[in-house]
Amino acid sequence: PAVAPPAAPRRRGRLALLLAGGLVAVLAVGAGTAYGVSRLVGGGSGGGDLKIAWQLPFPERQESGLTTFDQHDMFATWLVGENVVRAQADGMLAYRLSDGGQAWGVPAPDGTSLCVAAQAATEGRTAVAAGSDNSCNTVAGIDLNSGKLAWRAKFPAPVREGRDPLTAPDLAVAGQQVVVRSEDTLIGLSLTDGRQLWRTTGKKLLPDRGCGFKDMRAADDLVVVTYGCSLGGEVDGLDPATGKVRWRQRLSEGQLVDGMLTAQPPVGLPGLGREAYSIRDPRTGKEVGSFTDPLDGIRLWDVPPNRSNAIDGPDVYECLVDQENLYLPTFPEQVKGTPRSADQIVAIDLATGRKRWVSSGHSASKVQLIRRDEQGVLAWESGDRTKLRPRLVRIDPATGKVSVIAEGPLAAGFEGEEARVMERDGVVVIVPWKNVAAKGSITVLR
C-alpha cells in the first residue's frame, strides 16, 4: 500500500539567527564574500522520487582565529517561512527554498565570529553569541523573518589562553526568555528587547557547598542546571522568567550528572558515580526512570555531531522526545564491504526507562531523525553515492517498523550523515554540521 505523505509540521516560528556588532547588510549574490552561490541542479540528479533542486557549496576558507577544519561548521539551521538559514562562524545567510536564490545575509563584523547559537526560537525570534578570537562575550537577539538585529548585550566570559579552544556559553531560548550560562554565571534576558531579567551564580544558589555549574539546558518554561560540588552534584529546575528555583534534587555523595540530554523532560547524562541516564519529572525533578548503555544489549549513541576543535561550547544531541518516548540512535556499525556505517533508532519509555522497540526495516545506512508528528517518527536514511539511495521514511511509533515515503538520488548520498535534516510539504532540506562527508553546506530535494 502507498504511504501517505508526511504531515506538514505546525509552524512554531523556528527561525534563524544573526550576528552581533550592529552591522546589518544584505549581501549581493556572488559579491566575493565567504558565502557561495547555490548551484541549481534541476532534474539531472540520478533518479529516485526526490531530485536535488539546488545545492550550496561550502564557502571558501578564510583567514580567521578558527582552525581550518572548523570554519565550515554549522551552529544552527532553521526553515524560516520560505527560506532555509545556516549560521556559521563568518555570519548568517538565508536562501529561498524555491530556487536557491539569496534572501538575506549578515556577515560577522570584522574581527569577530559567531561562536554559538540557540537551537530554538519563539515567534520568529532567537539569539546568537559572538566575539573575538579570544572571548565569546556578546549575545544578540534576532528577528528571524527579516534577519535584523533586535538587541545585543555583553556578558562575562573567559578569555582564551594560548592554544586553548575558545569557550562559548550555554545559550537557549525558553519561551520569551534567553538564558545564558557562562562559566558560573547564569543570566536571564528578555527575548524581545534584551533587558536583564535576573542574574545568579552557582555559589549563590548553593552556598557553602563548593558548587559550580556544569551544564544548562532550557526549553519552554523550564531551565535545568547541573552542578559539580565538593561532595557530589545536584540538578535544579528554574523558572526562566524569574530565575527562581522551582525544585532541587541533590545527588548522593560522590555522584555527578555530566549534563542534560534534554530539558523537557529532563533527561540527565551519566556521570561520576552514575552509570545510568536519569529521567526526571519536569514538575518536581524527581527521578522517575533510568536506563543504561547498553540497553538490553543495544549500544546507544549520544556523541554530539557539532563538537568542534576550535570552540568549547554546548553539545547538540541527536534525539527526539514526545509525550511518551525518547528516541535515540544506536551505535553505528560499519557495513562490511562498503564505506558507510549503519544504525537504528531505539524508543525508550519516559515513564520507566525501558526499551519499547528498536526500529526495523531500514536500509543499511545511518538514520537522521527529523521530527515526531501525528503520523509517526519522520527520518532520513543517508545512503551512499554508489549503490544505496537515501530514503525519506516514517517509523511507526507503536512498533518501530519502517515505511518508505520517497527515495532520493545517489547524488544526495552521504549528505545526511552528521546533519540536521528538515522536511516541509515533501521538500527535504539537509544542512550538515561539518564539512566531512557532505559536498554541500545546504542541499534541497523535492
C-alpha positions in Angstrom: 0.0 0.0 0.0 1.1 3.5 -0.7 2.5 5.5 2.2 0.8 8.8 2.9 3.0 11.9 2.5 4.3 13.4 5.8 2.1 15.8 7.6 3.3 19.4 7.5 4.7 20.4 10.9 2.9 23.1 12.9 4.5 26.4 12.3 6.1 27.5 15.6 8.2 30.3 14.4 11.5 28.3 14.5 13.8 30.6 12.6 17.4 31.7 12.2 19.8 34.0 13.8 22.2 36.8 13.1 25.4 38.3 14.3 26.0 40.9 16.9 28.1 44.0 16.4 25.5 46.3 14.8 26.3 45.5 11.2 23.2 44.7 9.2 24.0 44.3 5.5 22.2 42.4 2.8 24.9 40.6 0.7 24.8 40.7 -3.0 24.9 37.2 -4.5 28.4 36.4 -5.7 29.8 39.6 -4.2 33.0 38.0 -3.2 32.1 37.3 0.4 32.7 34.0 2.2 29.2 32.9 1.1 28.8 30.9 -2.1 26.1 30.9 -4.7 23.7 28.0 -4.8 24.0 25.6 -7.7 20.7 24.8 -9.5 20.6 21.1 -10.2 17.1 20.6 -11.5 16.1 17.1 -12.7 19.5 15.8 -13.5 20.3 14.2 -10.2 20.4 10.5 -10.9 17.0 9.0 -10.3 14.8 8.5 -7.2 11.4 10.0 -6.3 13.2 13.1 -4.9 15.6 15.2 -7.0 18.2 17.6 -5.9 16.7 21.1 -6.6 19.8 23.0 -5.6 22.9 22.8 -3.6 25.1 25.4 -1.8 28.8 24.6 -1.8 30.8 25.2 1.3 32.4 28.7 1.4 36.0 29.3 0.6 38.3 29.0 3.6 39.1 32.4 5.2 41.9 33.6 7.5 40.5 33.6 11.0 41.2 32.5 14.5 39.3 29.3 13.9 41.2 26.2 12.7 40.8 25.5 9.0 38.7 22.4 9.7 36.2 24.3 11.8 35.5 27.2 9.5 32.8 25.2 7.8 31.0 24.2 11.0 27.2 24.9 11.3 26.0 26.3 14.6 22.2 26.1 13.8 19.8 26.0 11.0 16.0 26.6 10.5 13.3 26.7 7.9 12.1 30.3 8.1 9.0 30.9 6.1 10.1 30.2 2.6 13.8 30.3 3.4 16.4 28.0 4.9 19.0 29.7 7.1 22.5 28.5 8.0 24.6 30.0 10.9 28.3 29.6 10.7 31.4 31.3 12.0 31.5 34.2 9.5 27.9 35.0 9.7 24.4 34.1 8.5 22.7 33.6 5.2 19.1 32.8 4.1 18.3 31.1 0.8 14.9 30.7 -0.8 13.7 27.1 -0.8 12.1 27.6 -4.2 15.2 28.4 -6.3 18.2 28.7 -4.0 18.4 32.5 -4.5 19.7 34.5 -1.7 17.0 36.1 0.6 19.3 38.0 3.0 22.7 37.7 4.6 24.6 39.2 7.5 28.3 38.8 7.8 30.2 38.8 11.1 31.7 42.2 11.7 35.4 42.5 11.2 37.4 40.9 13.9 34.5 38.8 15.3 33.0 35.4 14.7 29.8 33.6 15.7 30.6 31.2 18.5 27.2 29.6 19.4 23.5 29.8 18.5 20.4 28.9 20.3 18.7 25.9 18.7 15.1 27.1 19.3 13.1 30.2 18.6 9.9 31.8 19.8 7.5 33.7 17.5 10.2 34.3 15.0 12.9 35.4 17.4 16.1 33.7 18.7 19.6 34.5 19.9 23.2 34.0 19.0 26.5 34.8 20.6 29.7 36.3 19.1 33.1 37.6 20.0 36.7 37.9 19.1 39.2 35.1 18.7 39.8 35.3 22.4 36.5 35.8 24.1 32.8 35.0 23.2 31.1 37.7 25.2 28.2 39.3 23.3 24.7 37.9 22.9 22.3 39.2 20.3 18.6 38.9 19.7 17.5 38.4 16.2 14.2 38.9 14.2 14.4 35.8 12.0 11.8 36.9 9.5 13.8 39.9 8.4 17.3 39.0 9.6 17.6 42.2 11.6 19.4 42.7 14.9 16.9 43.4 17.7 19.3 44.0 20.6 22.7 43.0 21.9 24.2 42.6 25.4 27.5 41.8 26.9 28.1 39.0 29.5 31.1 38.0 31.5 33.1 35.4 29.5 36.5 33.8 30.0 39.5 34.9 27.8 41.2 32.2 25.8 44.8 31.4 26.8 47.4 30.1 24.4 46.3 27.4 22.1 43.2 26.5 24.2 39.9 26.4 22.3 37.5 29.4 22.6 34.9 28.9 25.3 31.3 29.5 24.2 28.4 29.8 26.7 25.4 27.6 27.0 22.7 29.5 25.2 19.0 28.7 25.0 15.6 30.3 24.1 12.9 29.3 26.6 9.6 30.9 25.9 10.1 34.7 25.9 13.4 34.5 27.6 17.0 34.0 26.5 19.2 32.1 29.1 23.0 32.4 29.0 25.3 30.3 31.2 28.9 31.4 31.1 31.1 29.5 33.5 29.5 30.1 36.9 27.2 32.9 35.9 23.6 32.4 34.8 21.6 35.2 33.2 18.1 35.6 32.0 17.3 38.2 29.3 14.1 39.3 27.6 13.9 37.8 24.1 12.1 41.0 23.0 14.5 43.7 24.0 17.4 42.1 25.8 16.6 43.5 29.2 18.3 41.6 32.0 15.5 39.9 34.0 17.7 38.1 36.5 21.2 37.0 37.2 22.8 34.5 39.6 25.7 32.2 40.2 26.1 28.6 41.3 27.7 29.8 44.5 24.7 32.0 45.3 22.2 29.2 44.6 24.1 26.6 46.6 26.2 28.5 49.2 28.8 26.7 51.4 28.9 23.6 49.3 31.7 24.4 46.9 29.4 24.1 43.9 29.7 25.4 40.4 27.5 25.0 37.2 28.4 22.1 34.9 25.6 22.4 32.2 22.5 24.3 31.4 19.6 23.3 29.2 16.3 25.2 28.7 13.1 24.7 26.8 9.6 26.2 27.0 9.0 27.1 30.7 11.9 25.3 32.4 15.7 25.8 32.9 17.6 22.8 34.1 21.1 23.3 35.6 23.5 20.7 36.8 26.2 21.3 39.4 29.5 19.9 40.4 30.1 20.1 44.1 32.8 19.2 46.5 30.7 16.3 48.0 28.5 15.4 45.0 26.3 17.1 42.5 22.8 18.5 42.1 20.2 19.0 39.4 17.9 22.1 39.8 14.9 23.4 37.8 14.5 27.1 37.5 11.8 29.5 36.2 13.2 31.1 33.0 11.2 34.4 33.6 12.5 34.9 37.2 15.4 32.7 37.8 13.7 31.3 41.0 14.4 27.7 41.9 11.3 25.5 41.3 12.8 22.3 42.5 16.1 20.9 43.8 17.3 17.3 43.5 20.5 16.7 45.4 22.5 13.7 44.3 24.2 11.2 46.6 27.7 11.9 47.8 30.3 11.1 45.1 27.7 11.3 42.2 27.6 13.8 39.4 25.5 14.3 36.3 27.7 15.4 33.4 24.9 17.3 31.7 21.4 17.0 30.2 20.4 15.2 27.1 17.1 17.1 27.0 15.4 19.7 29.2 11.7 18.8 28.5 11.6 16.3 30.1 14.9 16.5 32.0 17.0 13.5 30.9 20.4 13.5 32.5 23.6 12.0 31.1 25.7 9.5 33.1 28.4 11.0 35.2 30.9 10.3 38.0 29.4 7.6 40.2 26.3 7.3 38.0 26.4 4.9 35.1 22.7 5.4 34.1 20.8 8.1 32.3 18.2 9.6 34.6 14.6 10.6 33.6 13.0 13.3 35.8 9.6 14.7 36.3 9.7 18.3 34.9 7.3 19.4 37.7 9.3 18.1 40.6 12.7 17.0 39.3 12.2 13.6 41.0 13.7 10.7 39.1 11.0 8.5 37.5 13.1 6.2 35.5 16.6 5.4 34.3 18.4 3.3 31.6 21.9 2.3 30.9 24.1 1.9 27.9 24.0 -0.8 26.6 20.2 -1.0 27.0 19.0 -4.7 26.8 22.2 -5.4 24.8 21.7 -2.5 22.4 24.5 0.1 22.4 23.4 3.7 22.2 24.9 6.7 20.5 25.0 10.1 22.2 28.1 11.7 20.6 27.2 15.3 19.6 27.7 15.9 15.9 28.6 19.6 16.5 31.8 19.1 18.5 34.5 21.4 17.4 38.3 21.6 17.6 38.2 25.4 17.9 35.2 26.1 20.2 34.4 24.5 23.5 30.6 25.1 23.5 27.3 23.4 24.2 26.7 20.0 22.8 23.7 19.3 20.5 22.4 15.8 20.7 20.7 13.7 18.0 17.4 12.7 19.7 13.7 13.4 19.8 11.1 13.3 22.6 7.3 13.2 22.6 4.9 12.7 25.5 5.8 9.0 25.9 9.2 8.2 24.4 12.8 9.3 24.0 14.1 8.4 20.5 17.9 7.8 20.3 20.2 6.4 17.6 22.0 3.1 18.2 25.8 2.8 18.0 26.7 3.0 14.2 28.3 -0.2 12.9 30.5 -0.4 9.8 28.7 -2.1 6.9 31.1 -4.8 5.6 32.5 -4.1 2.1 31.1 -0.5 2.0 32.3 3.0 3.1 29.2 3.6 5.2 28.1 2.7 8.7 24.5 1.8 9.7 22.4 2.4 12.8 18.8 2.2 14.0 16.5 4.1 16.3 15.6 2.9 19.8 12.4 4.1 21.6 12.7 4.5 25.4 9.7 4.8 27.6 10.0 8.1 29.5 7.9 6.7 32.4 10.2 3.8 33.2 13.4 4.0 31.1 12.6 0.7 29.5 13.1 -0.1 25.8 9.9 -0.1 23.8 11.4 -1.1 20.4 14.3 -0.9 18.1 13.4 0.3 14.6 13.4 -2.4 11.8 13.3 -2.3 8.0 16.0 0.4 7.4 18.4 0.3 4.6 22.0 -0.3 5.8 23.0 3.3 6.4 22.8 6.0 9.1 19.4 7.4 10.2 18.8 11.0 10.9 15.7 11.9 13.0 13.6 14.7 11.6 10.6 15.1 13.8 7.7 13.3 15.6 4.3 14.2 14.2 0.8 12.8 14.2 1.8 10.1 11.7 4.9 8.8 13.4 8.6 9.5 13.5 9.9 11.0 10.3 13.6 10.2 9.4 16.2 10.3 6.7 18.4 7.3 5.7 21.6 8.8 4.3 22.6 6.0 1.8 25.7 6.4 -0.2 26.8 7.8 -3.6 27.4 4.5 -5.5 24.8 1.8 -4.7 22.4 2.8 -1.9 19.9 5.6 -2.5 19.0 7.8 0.5 15.4 7.5 1.7 12.7 9.5 3.5 11.0 7.1 5.9 8.4 7.0 8.6 8.9 4.9 11.7 5.7 3.5 13.3 5.7 4.9 16.9 3.9 1.8 18.2 6.1 -0.9 16.6 9.3 0.7 15.2 8.6 -0.6 11.7 9.8 1.5 8.8 7.7 2.6 5.8 9.3 4.2 2.8 7.9 7.6 1.7 10.4 8.5 -1.0 13.8 7.7 -2.4 16.5 10.3 -3.1 19.1 10.2 -5.8 22.6 8.7 -5.3 24.0 12.2 -5.7 22.5 13.0 -2.3 24.1 10.0 -0.6 26.1 10.8 2.5 24.8 14.4 2.6 22.6 13.4 5.5 25.3 11.9 7.7 26.0 14.2 10.7 23.5 16.7 9.5 20.3 18.5 10.5 17.6 17.2 8.2 14.3 19.0 7.9 11.2 18.5 5.8 8.2 20.5 4.7 5.4 19.6 2.3 7.6 16.9 0.6 10.7 19.2 0.4 13.8 17.8 2.2 16.5 20.2 3.4 19.9 18.8 4.5 22.3 21.0 6.4 25.5 19.2 7.7 27.1 20.2 10.9 30.6 19.8 9.4 32.4 19.5 6.0 33.4 15.9 6.2 31.3 13.5 4.1 29.0 16.2 2.6 29.6 18.1 -0.6 27.1 20.9 0.1 26.6 23.1 3.0 22.9 23.1 2.1 21.1 20.5 -0.1 17.5 20.8 -1.1 15.5 18.0 -2.6 12.0 17.9 -3.9 
